[in-house]
């Protein structure tokens, strides 16, 4: 089946792990976004539940991403000493690096030791959001699976919601200053 002149391939296990990692990652981004963009969702308890388990969902996303990367590295015999590997997979390597930093510091001890810097470090998740979208687009551009458009649309939707959330917060701050 051809769509946009791109051939759809059956889903590999590595692609499935990547897709599941994206899904879990999106769940970590939702609590604050839902609370600000869709305030009525707070009554349902969904943002509260997601917030309660965000750390574990994030670690799940990291584990799935590591599995995804490991399988692809093994399947394609990547040369880890070749700079071209990192250049071509810059987005994926960068995203995985950010996920690693977030996973390593996803504990109470790190929160206490890093204090305000912990919160700054956690903000890297928003950079990862854009890098991950770029990774999906760039790497999957010529060999989409059935999961690729779903993952891509989900990432684009969370980016739009994130940008709208930022606009709402900024707009509310301007209103408070004007009063």
C-alpha positions in Angstrom: 0.0 0.0 0.0 1.4 3.4 -0.9 0.6 6.7 0.8 2.4 9.9 -0.1 4.7 7.6 -2.2 6.0 6.0 1.0 5.8 2.3 1.4 4.3 0.9 4.5 6.3 -1.9 6.1 5.0 -4.4 8.6 5.7 -3.4 12.2 9.0 -4.7 13.6 9.4 -5.4 17.3 11.9 -2.4 17.5 9.3 -0.1 15.9 6.7 -1.4 18.3 9.0 -0.6 21.3 9.6 2.8 19.9 5.9 3.4 19.4 5.1 2.3 23.0 8.0 4.5 24.3 6.4 7.5 22.5 3.0 6.6 24.0 4.4 6.4 27.5 6.3 9.6 27.0 3.2 11.4 25.9 1.5 10.3 29.1 4.3 12.0 31.1 3.6 15.2 29.3 -0.2 15.2 29.8 -0.9 16.0 33.5 0.1 19.7 33.5 -1.2 20.2 29.9 -4.6 18.7 30.7 -4.9 20.7 33.9 -4.2 24.0 32.1 -5.7 23.5 28.7 -8.7 21.4 29.8 -9.4 22.4 33.4 -12.6 20.3 33.5 -10.4 17.1 33.3 -9.2 17.8 36.9 -12.7 16.6 38.1 -12.1 13.2 36.4 -8.9 12.6 38.3 -7.0 11.6 35.2 -4.4 14.4 35.5 -3.9 13.6 39.2 -3.5 9.9 38.5 -1.0 10.6 35.6 0.9 13.0 37.9 1.0 10.4 40.7 2.5 7.8 38.4 4.5 10.1 36.0 7.9 9.0 37.4 7.1 5.3 36.7 5.6 6.0 33.3 8.7 8.0 32.4 10.9 5.1 33.5 8.8 2.8 31.4 9.2 5.1 28.5 13.0 5.2 29.0 13.2 1.4 29.2 11.1 1.0 26.0 13.3 3.6 24.3 16.5 1.8 25.3 15.0 -1.5 24.0 14.1 0.2 20.8 17.6 1.7 20.3 19.3 -1.6 21.3 17.4 -3.7 18.8 18.0 -1.2 16.0 21.7 -0.9 16.8 22.0 -4.7 16.8 20.0 -5.2 13.6 21.8 -2.6 11.6 25.3 -3.2 13.0 25.8 0.5 13.8 29.4 1.5 14.2 29.4 3.4 17.5 32.9 4.7 16.8 31.8 6.3 13.5 30.7 10.0 13.8 28.3 9.5 10.9 26.2 7.2 13.0 25.7 10.0 15.5 25.2 12.6 12.8 22.5 10.6 11.0 20.8 9.6 14.3 21.4 12.9 16.1 17.7 13.3 17.0 17.4 9.8 18.4 20.7 9.8 20.2 20.0 13.3 21.7 16.5 12.2 22.8 17.9 9.1 24.4 20.6 11.1 26.1 17.9 13.4 27.6 15.8 10.4 28.6 18.8 8.9 30.3 19.5 12.1 32.3 15.8 12.3 33.3 15.7 8.6 34.3 19.0 8.8 36.3 17.7 11.8 38.2 14.1 10.5 38.6 14.4 9.8 42.3 14.0 11.6 45.6 17.7 11.7 46.4 18.4 13.6 43.1 15.6 16.0 43.8 17.1 16.9 47.2 20.7 17.1 46.0 20.0 19.1 42.8 17.2 21.3 44.4 16.3 24.1 41.9 18.6 22.6 39.2 16.5 19.4 39.3 13.5 21.3 38.0 15.6 22.9 35.3 17.0 19.5 34.3 13.5 18.1 34.0 12.6 20.9 31.6 14.8 19.1 29.0 11.8 16.9 28.5 10.3 19.7 26.3 13.4 19.7 24.1 13.1 15.9 23.9 9.5 16.4 22.7 10.7 18.3 19.6 13.7 16.1 19.0 11.6 13.0 19.2 9.1 14.3 16.7 12.0 15.2 14.4 13.4 11.7 14.9 10.2 10.0 13.9 9.9 12.2 10.8 13.5 12.0 9.7 14.2 8.3 10.4 10.8 6.9 9.4 10.4 9.1 6.3 11.2 6.4 3.8 10.0 3.3 5.6 6.8 4.0 7.5 5.0 1.3 9.5 1.4 1.4 10.3 2.3 2.9 13.7 4.3 5.8 12.3 1.4 8.1 11.4 -0.2 7.4 14.7 3.0 8.2 16.6 3.6 11.3 14.5 0.1 12.6 14.9 0.2 12.0 18.7 3.5 13.9 19.0 2.2 16.8 16.8 -0.9 16.9 19.0 1.0 17.0 22.2 3.3 19.8 20.8 0.2 21.9 19.8 -1.3 21.3 23.2 2.1 22.2 24.9 2.3 25.4 22.8 -1.3 26.3 23.6 -0.6 25.6 27.3 2.4 28.0 27.2 0.3 30.7 25.5 -2.5 30.3 28.2 0.1 30.6 31.0 1.7 33.7 29.4 -1.7 35.2 28.7 -2.8 34.7 32.3 0.5 36.2 33.6 -0.1 39.3 31.4 -3.6 39.7 32.8 -2.3 39.5 36.4 0.3 42.2 35.6 -2.3 44.4 34.0 -4.5 44.3 37.1 
